[in-house]
Amino acid sequence: MFETDVPELAWRKSSFSGNGCVEAAPLPDGLIAVRDSKNPDAGHQVYNAHEWQAFLAGVRNGEFDYLAPASPPATEGLA
């Protein structure tokens, strides 16, 4: 993964992301650019097709589930 300077891209985020966290955009050479949707000016990382497919397979298989709580934490009644 590396940073590149690219022209305006067609960024997309998952409909599951709500407020958003991550956006991805295809690059003309078959690479995938990924950035933080809450801080888009901070730059992006670039992955090749094999890396991107491996990541998506891991998401589908639940390999990253431990990183997120099973349900959103309760915020009601917190000061």
N, C-alpha and C positions, 0 to 999 in steps of 0.2 A: 504494500500500500504506500502511496506517495501522494504528494500534493501537486496539482498541475494548475496552470492558468488556462481556463476554458471560457469560451463565449457563453452567452445566456443559454441556460439549459432548461429543459422541461422537467422541473422538479415535481415529484409526486410523493405523497405520504399515505400511509395505510389508513383506511377508514376506521380501523380499530384504535388509532392513536389518540382520538379525542383532541386534546389541545396540541398534540403533536410532540414528537421528540426527534424523529429521524425522517429525512427525506432522501430519496434516491432519484438519480437521473441517468439515463443511458448516454454514453458518449459516442461520437461517430465511429470510433475505432473498436467498438465492442466492449469497452470497459464500462464500469458502473461507478458513478460518483455518489458519495454519501455525505450528508452534512446534518448538523443540528438545526432543526427547523426553528428553534427559539433563538438561535444566534447565527443566522445564515451568513453574516459577513465575516465570521471567524474562519472560513475556509472549509475545505472538504477533503475527504480521503478518497482514493481511487482503488478499485479492486478489479481483478480480471474475472472472466466468466467462471473459471473453476473455483476461485475463492468465493464469489457471490453464490454460486450454486451450493457449495459446501455450507455456507452460512445459512441459507434458506432451508436446507435439509436439516440442519441442527435445530432451527426454530420449529420446524414441523414435528421433529422427534422429541421436542420438549427438553433439549439439552440445556437451555438457558432459563428454564422455569424457576430455578432456585434464585435467580436474580430479582424476581418480582414477587410480591406477596400474592397469595391466592385470591385475595379480595382487597379492594382499596381500604386503607386504614380509616377508622372512624375519626372524623374531625368535629363532630357535633359535641358541643359542651366544652371544647378546649378554648382556653383564653389566649 
